[in-house]
């Protein structure tokens, strides 16, 4: 097993396949991984609760923008 796969293991996509859905799923998994790291740092006392919140909020905004750009769940 590759060491980078160990740190950033991604699950397979099982939803309705479209390129946009697949790209958003990858973005969502990356978001979840980064949030997990931030939570671990905050829990371990390496990051304040406010700093953790601000970083997670910034990541959420990026995820929301990617959702809009990819046209996920938008009525046509």
N, CA, C and O atoms as a Tripos MOL2 file, in Angstrom:
@<TRIPOS>MOLECULE
protein
  304   303    76     0     0
PROTEIN
NO_CHARGES

@<TRIPOS>ATOM
      1 N           0.8450   -1.1770    0.0000 N.3       1 UNK1
      2 CA          0.0000    0.0000    0.0000 C.3       1 UNK1
      3 C           0.8910    1.2420    0.0000 C.2       1 UNK1
      4 O           1.8680    1.3170    0.7450 O.2       1 UNK1
      5 N           0.5520    2.1790   -0.8160 N.am      2 UNK2
      6 CA          1.2660    3.4510   -0.9110 C.3       2 UNK2
      7 C           1.0020    4.2840    0.3420 C.2       2 UNK2
      8 O          -0.1250    4.3180    0.8370 O.2       2 UNK2
      9 N           2.0440    4.9600    0.8590 N.am      3 UNK3
     10 CA          1.8840    5.7510    2.0790 C.3       3 UNK3
     11 C           0.8860    6.8860    1.8940 C.2       3 UNK3
     12 O           0.1470    7.1990    2.8280 O.2       3 UNK3
     13 N           0.8390    7.5110    0.7240 N.am      4 UNK4
     14 CA         -0.1240    8.5890    0.5060 C.3       4 UNK4
     15 C          -1.5550    8.0590    0.5040 C.2       4 UNK4
     16 O          -2.4740    8.7830    0.8870 O.2       4 UNK4
     17 N          -1.7640    6.8230    0.0850 N.am      5 UNK5
     18 CA         -3.0970    6.2230    0.1390 C.3       5 UNK5
     19 C          -3.5340    5.9770    1.5700 C.2       5 UNK5
     20 O          -4.7270    6.0120    1.8720 O.2       5 UNK5
     21 N          -2.5770    5.7280    2.4520 N.am      6 UNK6
     22 CA         -2.8960    5.4880    3.8460 C.3       6 UNK6
     23 C          -3.4210    6.7550    4.5070 C.2       6 UNK6
     24 O          -4.3710    6.6970    5.2880 O.2       6 UNK6
     25 N          -2.8120    7.9030    4.2020 N.am      7 UNK7
     26 CA         -3.2220    9.1610    4.8040 C.3       7 UNK7
     27 C          -4.4760    9.7430    4.1700 C.2       7 UNK7
     28 O          -5.2420   10.4280    4.8470 O.2       7 UNK7
     29 N          -4.6960    9.4920    2.9180 N.am      8 UNK8
     30 CA         -5.8330   10.0730    2.1990 C.3       8 UNK8
     31 C          -6.5950    8.9840    1.4650 C.2       8 UNK8
     32 O          -6.6860    8.9980    0.2380 O.2       8 UNK8
     33 N          -7.1330    8.0580    2.2060 N.am      9 UNK9
     34 CA         -7.8810    6.9620    1.5890 C.3       9 UNK9
     35 C          -9.2380    7.4710    1.1190 C.2       9 UNK9
     36 O          -9.9990    8.0330    1.9070 O.2       9 UNK9
     37 N          -9.5370    7.2790   -0.1370 N.am     10 UNK10
     38 CA        -10.8110    7.6920   -0.6860 C.3      10 UNK10
     39 C         -11.6800    6.4700   -0.9380 C.2      10 UNK10
     40 O         -11.1970    5.4260   -1.3750 O.2      10 UNK10
     41 N         -12.9580    6.6170   -0.6570 N.am     11 UNK11
     42 CA        -13.9050    5.5370   -0.8900 C.3      11 UNK11
     43 C         -14.3980    5.6030   -2.3350 C.2      11 UNK11
     44 O         -14.3540    6.6560   -2.9720 O.2      11 UNK11
     45 N         -14.8540    4.4920   -2.8270 N.am     12 UNK12
     46 CA        -15.4220    4.4640   -4.1720 C.3      12 UNK12
     47 C         -16.7340    5.2270   -4.2080 C.2      12 UNK12
     48 O         -17.4270    5.3490   -3.1990 O.2      12 UNK12
     49 N         -17.0630    5.7380   -5.3880 N.am     13 UNK13
     50 CA        -18.3120    6.4670   -5.5700 C.3      13 UNK13
     51 C         -19.4010    5.4830   -5.9830 C.2      13 UNK13
     52 O         -19.2130    4.6970   -6.9120 O.2      13 UNK13
     53 N         -20.5430    5.5270   -5.2920 N.am     14 UNK14
     54 CA        -21.6330    4.5890   -5.5640 C.3      14 UNK14
     55 C         -22.9100    5.2750   -6.0200 C.2      14 UNK14
     56 O         -23.9340    4.6100   -6.1750 O.2      14 UNK14
     57 N         -22.8830    6.5760   -6.2370 N.am     15 UNK15
     58 CA        -24.0820    7.3010   -6.6310 C.3      15 UNK15
     59 C         -24.3010    7.2640   -8.1360 C.2      15 UNK15
     60 O         -23.6380    6.5250   -8.8640 O.2      15 UNK15
     61 N         -25.2560    8.0880   -8.5850 N.am     16 UNK16
     62 CA        -25.5320    8.2150  -10.0180 C.3      16 UNK16
     63 C         -24.3130    8.8380  -10.6820 C.2      16 UNK16
     64 O         -23.8680    9.9180  -10.2940 O.2      16 UNK16
     65 N         -23.7720    8.1480  -11.6890 N.am     17 UNK17
     66 CA        -22.5320    8.6240  -12.2850 C.3      17 UNK17
     67 C         -22.7760    9.7490  -13.2800 C.2      17 UNK17
     68 O         -23.4980    9.5970  -14.2640 O.2      17 UNK17
     69 N         -22.1600   10.8640  -12.9940 N.am     18 UNK18
     70 CA        -21.9610   11.9490  -13.9470 C.3      18 UNK18
     71 C         -20.5830   12.5210  -13.5900 C.2      18 UNK18
     72 O         -20.1470   12.3970  -12.4450 O.2      18 UNK18
     73 N         -19.9100   13.1310  -14.5300 N.am     19 UNK19
     74 CA        -18.6130   13.7210  -14.1930 C.3      19 UNK19
     75 C         -18.7090   14.7360  -13.0470 C.2      19 UNK19
     76 O         -17.8170   14.8060  -12.2020 O.2      19 UNK19
     77 N         -19.7890   15.5200  -13.0200 N.am     20 UNK20
     78 CA        -19.9640   16.5130  -11.9550 C.3      20 UNK20
     79 C         -20.1550   15.8430  -10.5990 C.2      20 UNK20
     80 O         -19.5720   16.2740   -9.6050 O.2      20 UNK20
     81 N         -20.9720   14.7880  -10.5560 N.am     21 UNK21
     82 CA        -21.1880   14.0760   -9.2940 C.3      21 UNK21
     83 C         -19.8940   13.4400   -8.7900 C.2      21 UNK21
     84 O         -19.6100   13.4720   -7.5930 O.2      21 UNK21
     85 N         -19.1240   12.8730   -9.6870 N.am     22 UNK22
     86 CA        -17.8570   12.2420   -9.3140 C.3      22 UNK22
     87 C         -16.8710   13.2880   -8.7860 C.2      22 UNK22
     88 O         -16.1920   13.0540   -7.7850 O.2      22 UNK22
     89 N         -16.7950   14.4280   -9.4520 N.am     23 UNK23
     90 CA        -15.8980   15.5010   -9.0040 C.3      23 UNK23
     91 C         -16.3450   16.0390   -7.6460 C.2      23 UNK23
     92 O         -15.5110   16.2780   -6.7720 O.2      23 UNK23
     93 N         -17.6430   16.2300   -7.4630 N.am     24 UNK24
     94 CA        -18.1230   16.7330   -6.1810 C.3      24 UNK24
     95 C         -17.8800   15.7300   -5.0680 C.2      24 UNK24
     96 O         -17.5450   16.1140   -3.9480 O.2      24 UNK24
     97 N         -18.0460   14.4460   -5.3660 N.am     25 UNK25
     98 CA        -17.7800   13.4180   -4.3740 C.3      25 UNK25
     99 C         -16.3240   13.4590   -3.9310 C.2      25 UNK25
    100 O         -16.0390   13.3170   -2.7420 O.2      25 UNK25
    101 N         -15.4060   13.6510   -4.8610 N.am     26 UNK26
    102 CA        -13.9850   13.7620   -4.5090 C.3      26 UNK26
    103 C         -13.7530   14.9910   -3.6420 C.2      26 UNK26
    104 O         -12.9960   14.9340   -2.6730 O.2      26 UNK26
    105 N         -14.4020   16.1040   -3.9830 N.am     27 UNK27
    106 CA        -14.2840   17.3260   -3.1790 C.3      27 UNK27
    107 C         -14.8550   17.1120   -1.7760 C.2      27 UNK27
    108 O         -14.2910   17.5880   -0.7910 O.2      27 UNK27
    109 N         -15.9600   16.4060   -1.6940 N.am     28 UNK28
    110 CA        -16.5960   16.1470   -0.4050 C.3      28 UNK28
    111 C         -15.7200   15.2570    0.4720 C.2      28 UNK28
    112 O         -15.6070   15.4890    1.6750 O.2      28 UNK28
    113 N         -15.1050   14.2500   -0.1220 N.am     29 UNK29
    114 CA        -14.2200   13.3750    0.6460 C.3      29 UNK29
    115 C         -12.9790   14.1350    1.1170 C.2      29 UNK29
    116 O         -12.5060   13.9210    2.2330 O.2      29 UNK29
    117 N         -12.4570   15.0120    0.2770 N.am     30 UNK30
    118 CA        -11.3130   15.8290    0.6830 C.3      30 UNK30
    119 C         -11.7080   16.7630    1.8350 C.2      30 UNK30
    120 O         -10.9400   16.9470    2.7800 O.2      30 UNK30
    121 N         -12.8930   17.3440    1.7520 N.am     31 UNK31
    122 CA        -13.4080   18.1990    2.8270 C.3      31 UNK31
    123 C         -13.4820   17.4140    4.1330 C.2      31 UNK31
    124 O         -13.0250   17.8870    5.1730 O.2      31 UNK31
    125 N         -14.0560   16.2210    4.0770 N.am     32 UNK32
    126 CA        -14.2020   15.4040    5.2810 C.3      32 UNK32
    127 C         -12.8400   15.0500    5.8800 C.2      32 UNK32
    128 O         -12.6810   15.0590    7.1010 O.2      32 UNK32
    129 N         -11.8710   14.7440    5.0410 N.am     33 UNK33
    130 CA        -10.5320   14.4030    5.5090 C.3      33 UNK33
    131 C          -9.8870   15.5950    6.2080 C.2      33 UNK33
    132 O          -9.2990   15.4470    7.2790 O.2      33 UNK33
    133 N          -9.9970   16.7730    5.6030 N.am     34 UNK34
    134 CA         -9.4030   17.9770    6.1940 C.3      34 UNK34
    135 C         -10.0960   18.3490    7.5040 C.2      34 UNK34
    136 O          -9.4370   18.7550    8.4610 O.2      34 UNK34
    137 N         -11.4190   18.2130    7.5510 N.am     35 UNK35
    138 CA        -12.1510   18.4940    8.7880 C.3      35 UNK35
    139 C         -11.6930   17.5300    9.8820 C.2      35 UNK35
    140 O         -11.5340   17.9300   11.0350 O.2      35 UNK35
    141 N         -11.4860   16.2900    9.5310 N.am     36 UNK36
    142 CA        -11.0190   15.3050   10.4990 C.3      36 UNK36
    143 C          -9.6680   15.7050   11.0810 C.2      36 UNK36
    144 O          -9.4530   15.5870   12.2870 O.2      36 UNK36
    145 N          -8.7570   16.1770   10.2330 N.am     37 UNK37
    146 CA         -7.4450   16.6260   10.7040 C.3      37 UNK37
    147 C          -7.5760   17.8410   11.6300 C.2      37 UNK37
    148 O          -6.9200   17.9150   12.6690 O.2      37 UNK37
    149 N          -8.4230   18.7800   11.2420 N.am     38 UNK38
    150 CA         -8.6190   19.9900   12.0510 C.3      38 UNK38
    151 C          -9.2010   19.6280   13.4170 C.2      38 UNK38
    152 O          -8.7620   20.1550   14.4390 O.2      38 UNK38
    153 N         -10.1730   18.7430   13.4370 N.am     39 UNK39
    154 CA        -10.7850   18.3110   14.6940 C.3      39 UNK39
    155 C          -9.7480   17.6260   15.5790 C.2      39 UNK39
    156 O          -9.7190   17.8490   16.7890 O.2      39 UNK39
    157 N          -8.9020   16.7990   14.9850 N.am     40 UNK40
    158 CA         -7.8570   16.1230   15.7580 C.3      40 UNK40
    159 C          -6.8820   17.1360   16.3560 C.2      40 UNK40
    160 O          -6.4660   16.9920   17.5050 O.2      40 UNK40
    161 N          -6.5200   18.1510   15.5910 N.am     41 UNK41
    162 CA         -5.6200   19.1890   16.1100 C.3      41 UNK41
    163 C          -6.2690   19.9670   17.2530 C.2      41 UNK41
    164 O          -5.6150   20.2820   18.2470 O.2      41 UNK41
    165 N          -7.5480   20.2710   17.1080 N.am     42 UNK42
    166 CA         -8.2520   21.0100   18.1530 C.3      42 UNK42
    167 C          -8.4090   20.1440   19.4010 C.2      42 UNK42
    168 O          -8.2170   20.6290   20.5160 O.2      42 UNK42
    169 N          -8.7470   18.8970   19.2300 N.am     43 UNK43
    170 CA         -8.9030   17.9850   20.3510 C.3      43 UNK43
    171 C          -7.5810   17.7870   21.0850 C.2      43 UNK43
    172 O          -7.5530   17.6670   22.3100 O.2      43 UNK43
    173 N          -6.4930   17.7550   20.3320 N.am     44 UNK44
    174 CA         -5.1700   17.5760   20.9190 C.3      44 UNK44
    175 C          -4.5770   18.8430   21.5000 C.2      44 UNK44
    176 O          -3.4630   18.8190   22.0230 O.2      44 UNK44
    177 N          -5.2940   19.9430   21.4180 N.am     45 UNK45
    178 CA         -4.8210   21.1850   22.0030 C.3      45 UNK45
    179 C          -3.8410   21.9570   21.1350 C.2      45 UNK45
    180 O          -3.2380   22.9220   21.6040 O.2      45 UNK45
    181 N          -3.6700   21.5610   19.8970 N.am     46 UNK46
    182 CA         -2.7450   22.2400   18.9920 C.3      46 UNK46
    183 C          -3.3950   23.3940   18.2390 C.2      46 UNK46
    184 O          -2.7120   24.1770   17.5790 O.2      46 UNK46
    185 N          -4.7110   23.4950   18.3410 N.am     47 UNK47
    186 CA         -5.4750   24.5040   17.6080 C.3      47 UNK47
    187 C          -6.6270   24.9430   18.5110 C.2      47 UNK47
    188 O          -7.2690   24.1120   19.1530 O.2      47 UNK47
    189 N          -6.8850   26.2480   18.5580 N.am     48 UNK48
    190 CA         -7.9970   26.7300   19.3830 C.3      48 UNK48
    191 C          -9.3280   26.3760   18.7220 C.2      48 UNK48
    192 O          -9.3920   26.1240   17.5190 O.2      48 UNK48
    193 N         -10.3710   26.3610   19.5190 N.am     49 UNK49
    194 CA        -11.7070   26.0580   18.9980 C.3      49 UNK49
    195 C         -12.1180   27.0870   17.9420 C.2      49 UNK49
    196 O         -12.7130   26.7320   16.9240 O.2      49 UNK49
    197 N         -11.8010   28.3580   18.1850 N.am     50 UNK50
    198 CA        -12.1540   29.4040   17.2280 C.3      50 UNK50
    199 C         -11.3960   29.2260   15.9180 C.2      50 UNK50
    200 O         -11.9790   29.3540   14.8420 O.2      50 UNK50
    201 N         -10.1100   28.9340   16.0030 N.am     51 UNK51
    202 CA         -9.3160   28.7230   14.7860 C.3      51 UNK51
    203 C          -9.8290   27.5150   14.0100 C.2      51 UNK51
    204 O          -9.8990   27.5400   12.7820 O.2      51 UNK51
    205 N         -10.1850   26.4590   14.7340 N.am     52 UNK52
    206 CA        -10.7280   25.2670   14.0780 C.3      52 UNK52
    207 C         -12.0390   25.5960   13.3720 C.2      52 UNK52
    208 O         -12.2590   25.1900   12.2310 O.2      52 UNK52
    209 N         -12.9010   26.3300   14.0560 N.am     53 UNK53
    210 CA        -14.1850   26.7230   13.4610 C.3      53 UNK53
    211 C         -13.9620   27.5430   12.1990 C.2      53 UNK53
    212 O         -14.5980   27.2940   11.1740 O.2      53 UNK53
    213 N         -13.0600   28.5200   12.2670 N.am     54 UNK54
    214 CA        -12.8040   29.3860   11.1160 C.3      54 UNK54
    215 C         -12.2420   28.5980    9.9360 C.2      54 UNK54
    216 O         -12.6140   28.8420    8.7880 O.2      54 UNK54
    217 N         -11.3510   27.6560   10.2180 N.am     55 UNK55
    218 CA        -10.7890   26.8430    9.1310 C.3      55 UNK55
    219 C         -11.8540   25.9430    8.5060 C.2      55 UNK55
    220 O         -11.9040   25.7940    7.2850 O.2      55 UNK55
    221 N         -12.6910   25.3510    9.3290 N.am     56 UNK56
    222 CA        -13.7540   24.4850    8.8100 C.3      56 UNK56
    223 C         -14.7640   25.3060    8.0130 C.2      56 UNK56
    224 O         -15.2410   24.8590    6.9690 O.2      56 UNK56
    225 N         -15.0890   26.4910    8.4940 N.am     57 UNK57
    226 CA        -16.0200   27.3640    7.7660 C.3      57 UNK57
    227 C         -15.4360   27.7470    6.4010 C.2      57 UNK57
    228 O         -16.1650   27.7840    5.4090 O.2      57 UNK57
    229 N         -14.1430   28.0290    6.3420 N.am     58 UNK58
    230 CA        -13.5020   28.3610    5.0670 C.3      58 UNK58
    231 C         -13.5490   27.1680    4.1190 C.2      58 UNK58
    232 O         -13.8010   27.3310    2.9260 O.2      58 UNK58
    233 N         -13.3100   25.9770    4.6430 N.am     59 UNK59
    234 CA        -13.3940   24.7690    3.8130 C.3      59 UNK59
    235 C         -14.8190   24.5390    3.3210 C.2      59 UNK59
    236 O         -15.0270   24.1090    2.1870 O.2      59 UNK59
    237 N         -15.8100   24.8300    4.1860 N.am     60 UNK60
    238 CA        -17.2100   24.6630    3.7950 C.3      60 UNK60
    239 C         -17.5780   25.6110    2.6600 C.2      60 UNK60
    240 O         -18.3130   25.2390    1.7450 O.2      60 UNK60
    241 N         -17.0690   26.8240    2.7250 N.am     61 UNK61
    242 CA        -17.3370   27.7880    1.6620 C.3      61 UNK61
    243 C         -16.7510   27.3200    0.3340 C.2      61 UNK61
    244 O         -17.3860   27.4640   -0.7100 O.2      61 UNK61
    245 N         -15.5490   26.7650    0.3690 N.am     62 UNK62
    246 CA        -14.9280   26.2360   -0.8530 C.3      62 UNK62
    247 C         -15.7630   25.0850   -1.4030 C.2      62 UNK62
    248 O         -15.9860   25.0040   -2.6110 O.2      62 UNK62
    249 N         -16.2240   24.1940   -0.5260 N.am     63 UNK63
    250 CA        -17.0580   23.0720   -0.9550 C.3      63 UNK63
    251 C         -18.3660   23.5730   -1.5620 C.2      63 UNK63
    252 O         -18.8200   23.0510   -2.5800 O.2      63 UNK63
    253 N         -18.9680   24.5770   -0.9420 N.am     64 UNK64
    254 CA        -20.2220   25.1390   -1.4500 C.3      64 UNK64
    255 C         -20.0140   25.7520   -2.8370 C.2      64 UNK64
    256 O         -20.8530   25.5820   -3.7210 O.2      64 UNK64
    257 N         -18.9070   26.4590   -3.0270 N.am     65 UNK65
    258 CA        -18.6090   27.0410   -4.3460 C.3      65 UNK65
    259 C         -18.4300   25.9580   -5.3910 C.2      65 UNK65
    260 O         -18.8930   26.1030   -6.5230 O.2      65 UNK65
    261 N         -17.7600   24.8720   -5.0220 N.am     66 UNK66
    262 CA        -17.5620   23.7930   -5.9980 C.3      66 UNK66
    263 C         -18.8960   23.1620   -6.3680 C.2      66 UNK66
    264 O         -19.1080   22.7760   -7.5180 O.2      66 UNK66
    265 N         -19.8010   23.0550   -5.3900 N.am     67 UNK67
    266 CA        -21.1380   22.5130   -5.6730 C.3      67 UNK67
    267 C         -21.8810   23.3850   -6.6740 C.2      67 UNK67
    268 O         -22.5080   22.8850   -7.6070 O.2      67 UNK67
    269 N         -21.8010   24.7000   -6.4670 N.am     68 UNK68
    270 CA        -22.4680   25.6100   -7.3920 C.3      68 UNK68
    271 C         -21.8330   25.5740   -8.7790 C.2      68 UNK68
    272 O         -22.5390   25.5650   -9.7880 O.2      68 UNK68
    273 N         -20.4980   25.5540   -8.8300 N.am     69 UNK69
    274 CA        -19.7990   25.5170  -10.1090 C.3      69 UNK69
    275 C         -20.0840   24.2500  -10.8950 C.2      69 UNK69
    276 O         -20.1600   24.2710  -12.1230 O.2      69 UNK69
    277 N         -20.2430   23.1370  -10.1700 N.am     70 UNK70
    278 CA        -20.5090   21.8690  -10.8430 C.3      70 UNK70
    279 C         -21.9860   21.6910  -11.1760 C.2      70 UNK70
    280 O         -22.3450   20.7710  -11.9110 O.2      70 UNK70
    281 N         -22.8410   22.5540  -10.6490 N.am     71 UNK71
    282 CA        -24.2740   22.4720  -10.9440 C.3      71 UNK71
    283 C         -24.9680   21.3070  -10.2500 C.2      71 UNK71
    284 O         -25.9160   20.7370  -10.7900 O.2      71 UNK71
    285 N         -24.5020   20.9530   -9.0650 N.am     72 UNK72
    286 CA        -25.1020   19.8390   -8.3220 C.3      72 UNK72
    287 C         -26.4120   20.3090   -7.6950 C.2      72 UNK72
    288 O         -26.4590   21.3570   -7.0520 O.2      72 UNK72
    289 N         -27.4790   19.5230   -7.8870 N.am     73 UNK73
    290 CA        -28.8070   19.7920   -7.3120 C.3      73 UNK73
    291 C         -29.3800   21.1480   -7.7100 C.2      73 UNK73
    292 O         -30.0690   21.7880   -6.9150 O.2      73 UNK73
    293 N         -29.1080   21.5770   -8.9010 N.am     74 UNK74
    294 CA        -29.7190   22.8100   -9.4010 C.3      74 UNK74
    295 C         -30.7760   22.4470  -10.4280 C.2      74 UNK74
    296 O         -30.5300   21.6440  -11.3270 O.2      74 UNK74
    297 N         -31.9480   23.0410  -10.2910 N.am     75 UNK75
    298 CA        -32.9950   22.7730  -11.2760 C.3      75 UNK75
    299 C         -32.6810   23.5380  -12.5550 C.2      75 UNK75
    300 O         -32.2270   24.6820  -12.5120 O.2      75 UNK75
    301 N         -32.9230   22.9040  -13.6730 N.am     76 UNK76
    302 CA        -32.6090   23.5260  -14.9780 C.3      76 UNK76
    303 C         -33.7870   24.2350  -15.5470 C.2      76 UNK76
    304 O         -33.6970   24.8090  -16.6320 O.2      76 UNK76
@<TRIPOS>BOND
     1     1     2 1
     2     2     3 1
     3     3     4 2
     4     3     5 am
     5     5     6 1
     6     6     7 1
     7     7     8 2
     8     7     9 am
     9     9    10 1
    10    10    11 1
    11    11    12 2
    12    11    13 am
    13    13    14 1
    14    14    15 1
    15    15    16 2
    16    15    17 am
    17    17    18 1
    18    18    19 1
    19    19    20 2
    20    19    21 am
    21    21    22 1
    22    22    23 1
    23    23    24 2
    24    23    25 am
    25    25    26 1
    26    26    27 1
    27    27    28 2
    28    27    29 am
    29    29    30 1
    30    30    31 1
    31    31    32 2
    32    31    33 am
    33    33    34 1
    34    34    35 1
    35    35    36 2
    36    35    37 am
    37    37    38 1
    38    38    39 1
    39    39    40 2
    40    39    41 am
    41    41    42 1
    42    42    43 1
    43    43    44 2
    44    43    45 am
    45    45    46 1
    46    46    47 1
    47    47    48 2
    48    47    49 am
    49    49    50 1
    50    50    51 1
    51    51    52 2
    52    51    53 am
    53    53    54 1
    54    54    55 1
    55    55    56 2
    56    55    57 am
    57    57    58 1
    58    58    59 1
    59    59    60 2
    60    59    61 am
    61    61    62 1
    62    62    63 1
    63    63    64 2
    64    63    65 am
    65    65    66 1
    66    66    67 1
    67    67    68 2
    68    67    69 am
    69    69    70 1
    70    70    71 1
    71    71    72 2
    72    71    73 am
    73    73    74 1
    74    74    75 1
    75    75    76 2
    76    75    77 am
    77    77    78 1
    78    78    79 1
    79    79    80 2
    80    79    81 am
    81    81    82 1
    82    82    83 1
    83    83    84 2
    84    83    85 am
    85    85    86 1
    86    86    87 1
    87    87    88 2
    88    87    89 am
    89    89    90 1
    90    90    91 1
    91    91    92 2
    92    91    93 am
    93    93    94 1
    94    94    95 1
    95    95    96 2
    96    95    97 am
    97    97    98 1
    98    98    99 1
    99    99   100 2
   100    99   101 am
   101   101   102 1
   102   102   103 1
   103   103   104 2
   104   103   105 am
   105   105   106 1
   106   106   107 1
   107   107   108 2
   108   107   109 am
   109   109   110 1
   110   110   111 1
   111   111   112 2
   112   111   113 am
   113   113   114 1
   114   114   115 1
   115   115   116 2
   116   115   117 am
   117   117   118 1
   118   118   119 1
   119   119   120 2
   120   119   121 am
   121   121   122 1
   122   122   123 1
   123   123   124 2
   124   123   125 am
   125   125   126 1
   126   126   127 1
   127   127   128 2
   128   127   129 am
   129   129   130 1
   130   130   131 1
   131   131   132 2
   132   131   133 am
   133   133   134 1
   134   134   135 1
   135   135   136 2
   136   135   137 am
   137   137   138 1
   138   138   139 1
   139   139   140 2
   140   139   141 am
   141   141   142 1
   142   142   143 1
   143   143   144 2
   144   143   145 am
   145   145   146 1
   146   146   147 1
   147   147   148 2
   148   147   149 am
   149   149   150 1
   150   150   151 1
   151   151   152 2
   152   151   153 am
   153   153   154 1
   154   154   155 1
   155   155   156 2
   156   155   157 am
   157   157   158 1
   158   158   159 1
   159   159   160 2
   160   159   161 am
   161   161   162 1
   162   162   163 1
   163   163   164 2
   164   163   165 am
   165   165   166 1
   166   166   167 1
   167   167   168 2
   168   167   169 am
   169   169   170 1
   170   170   171 1
   171   171   172 2
   172   171   173 am
   173   173   174 1
   174   174   175 1
   175   175   176 2
   176   175   177 am
   177   177   178 1
   178   178   179 1
   179   179   180 2
   180   179   181 am
   181   181   182 1
   182   182   183 1
   183   183   184 2
   184   183   185 am
   185   185   186 1
   186   186   187 1
   187   187   188 2
   188   187   189 am
   189   189   190 1
   190   190   191 1
   191   191   192 2
   192   191   193 am
   193   193   194 1
   194   194   195 1
   195   195   196 2
   196   195   197 am
   197   197   198 1
   198   198   199 1
   199   199   200 2
   200   199   201 am
   201   201   202 1
   202   202   203 1
   203   203   204 2
   204   203   205 am
   205   205   206 1
   206   206   207 1
   207   207   208 2
   208   207   209 am
   209   209   210 1
   210   210   211 1
   211   211   212 2
   212   211   213 am
   213   213   214 1
   214   214   215 1
   215   215   216 2
   216   215   217 am
   217   217   218 1
   218   218   219 1
   219   219   220 2
   220   219   221 am
   221   221   222 1
   222   222   223 1
   223   223   224 2
   224   223   225 am
   225   225   226 1
   226   226   227 1
   227   227   228 2
   228   227   229 am
   229   229   230 1
   230   230   231 1
   231   231   232 2
   232   231   233 am
   233   233   234 1
   234   234   235 1
   235   235   236 2
   236   235   237 am
   237   237   238 1
   238   238   239 1
   239   239   240 2
   240   239   241 am
   241   241   242 1
   242   242   243 1
   243   243   244 2
   244   243   245 am
   245   245   246 1
   246   246   247 1
   247   247   248 2
   248   247   249 am
   249   249   250 1
   250   250   251 1
   251   251   252 2
   252   251   253 am
   253   253   254 1
   254   254   255 1
   255   255   256 2
   256   255   257 am
   257   257   258 1
   258   258   259 1
   259   259   260 2
   260   259   261 am
   261   261   262 1
   262   262   263 1
   263   263   264 2
   264   263   265 am
   265   265   266 1
   266   266   267 1
   267   267   268 2
   268   267   269 am
   269   269   270 1
   270   270   271 1
   271   271   272 2
   272   271   273 am
   273   273   274 1
   274   274   275 1
   275   275   276 2
   276   275   277 am
   277   277   278 1
   278   278   279 1
   279   279   280 2
   280   279   281 am
   281   281   282 1
   282   282   283 1
   283   283   284 2
   284   283   285 am
   285   285   286 1
   286   286   287 1
   287   287   288 2
   288   287   289 am
   289   289   290 1
   290   290   291 1
   291   291   292 2
   292   291   293 am
   293   293   294 1
   294   294   295 1
   295   295   296 2
   296   295   297 am
   297   297   298 1
   298   298   299 1
   299   299   300 2
   300   299   301 am
   301   301   302 1
   302   302   303 1
   303   303   304 2
@<TRIPOS>SUBSTRUCTURE
     1 UNK1         2 RESIDUE 1 A UNK
     2 UNK2         6 RESIDUE 1 A UNK
     3 UNK3        10 RESIDUE 1 A UNK
     4 UNK4        14 RESIDUE 1 A UNK
     5 UNK5        18 RESIDUE 1 A UNK
     6 UNK6        22 RESIDUE 1 A UNK
     7 UNK7        26 RESIDUE 1 A UNK
     8 UNK8        30 RESIDUE 1 A UNK
     9 UNK9        34 RESIDUE 1 A UNK
    10 UNK10       38 RESIDUE 1 A UNK
    11 UNK11       42 RESIDUE 1 A UNK
    12 UNK12       46 RESIDUE 1 A UNK
    13 UNK13       50 RESIDUE 1 A UNK
    14 UNK14       54 RESIDUE 1 A UNK
    15 UNK15       58 RESIDUE 1 A UNK
    16 UNK16       62 RESIDUE 1 A UNK
    17 UNK17       66 RESIDUE 1 A UNK
    18 UNK18       70 RESIDUE 1 A UNK
    19 UNK19       74 RESIDUE 1 A UNK
    20 UNK20       78 RESIDUE 1 A UNK
    21 UNK21       82 RESIDUE 1 A UNK
    22 UNK22       86 RESIDUE 1 A UNK
    23 UNK23       90 RESIDUE 1 A UNK
    24 UNK24       94 RESIDUE 1 A UNK
    25 UNK25       98 RESIDUE 1 A UNK
    26 UNK26      102 RESIDUE 1 A UNK
    27 UNK27      106 RESIDUE 1 A UNK
    28 UNK28      110 RESIDUE 1 A UNK
    29 UNK29      114 RESIDUE 1 A UNK
    30 UNK30      118 RESIDUE 1 A UNK
    31 UNK31      122 RESIDUE 1 A UNK
    32 UNK32      126 RESIDUE 1 A UNK
    33 UNK33      130 RESIDUE 1 A UNK
    34 UNK34      134 RESIDUE 1 A UNK
    35 UNK35      138 RESIDUE 1 A UNK
    36 UNK36      142 RESIDUE 1 A UNK
    37 UNK37      146 RESIDUE 1 A UNK
    38 UNK38      150 RESIDUE 1 A UNK
    39 UNK39      154 RESIDUE 1 A UNK
    40 UNK40      158 RESIDUE 1 A UNK
    41 UNK41      162 RESIDUE 1 A UNK
    42 UNK42      166 RESIDUE 1 A UNK
    43 UNK43      170 RESIDUE 1 A UNK
    44 UNK44      174 RESIDUE 1 A UNK
    45 UNK45      178 RESIDUE 1 A UNK
    46 UNK46      182 RESIDUE 1 A UNK
    47 UNK47      186 RESIDUE 1 A UNK
    48 UNK48      190 RESIDUE 1 A UNK
    49 UNK49      194 RESIDUE 1 A UNK
    50 UNK50      198 RESIDUE 1 A UNK
    51 UNK51      202 RESIDUE 1 A UNK
    52 UNK52      206 RESIDUE 1 A UNK
    53 UNK53      210 RESIDUE 1 A UNK
    54 UNK54      214 RESIDUE 1 A UNK
    55 UNK55      218 RESIDUE 1 A UNK
    56 UNK56      222 RESIDUE 1 A UNK
    57 UNK57      226 RESIDUE 1 A UNK
    58 UNK58      230 RESIDUE 1 A UNK
    59 UNK59      234 RESIDUE 1 A UNK
    60 UNK60      238 RESIDUE 1 A UNK
    61 UNK61      242 RESIDUE 1 A UNK
    62 UNK62      246 RESIDUE 1 A UNK
    63 UNK63      250 RESIDUE 1 A UNK
    64 UNK64      254 RESIDUE 1 A UNK
    65 UNK65      258 RESIDUE 1 A UNK
    66 UNK66      262 RESIDUE 1 A UNK
    67 UNK67      266 RESIDUE 1 A UNK
    68 UNK68      270 RESIDUE 1 A UNK
    69 UNK69      274 RESIDUE 1 A UNK
    70 UNK70      278 RESIDUE 1 A UNK
    71 UNK71      282 RESIDUE 1 A UNK
    72 UNK72      286 RESIDUE 1 A UNK
    73 UNK73      290 RESIDUE 1 A UNK
    74 UNK74      294 RESIDUE 1 A UNK
    75 UNK75      298 RESIDUE 1 A UNK
    76 UNK76      302 RESIDUE 1 A UNK
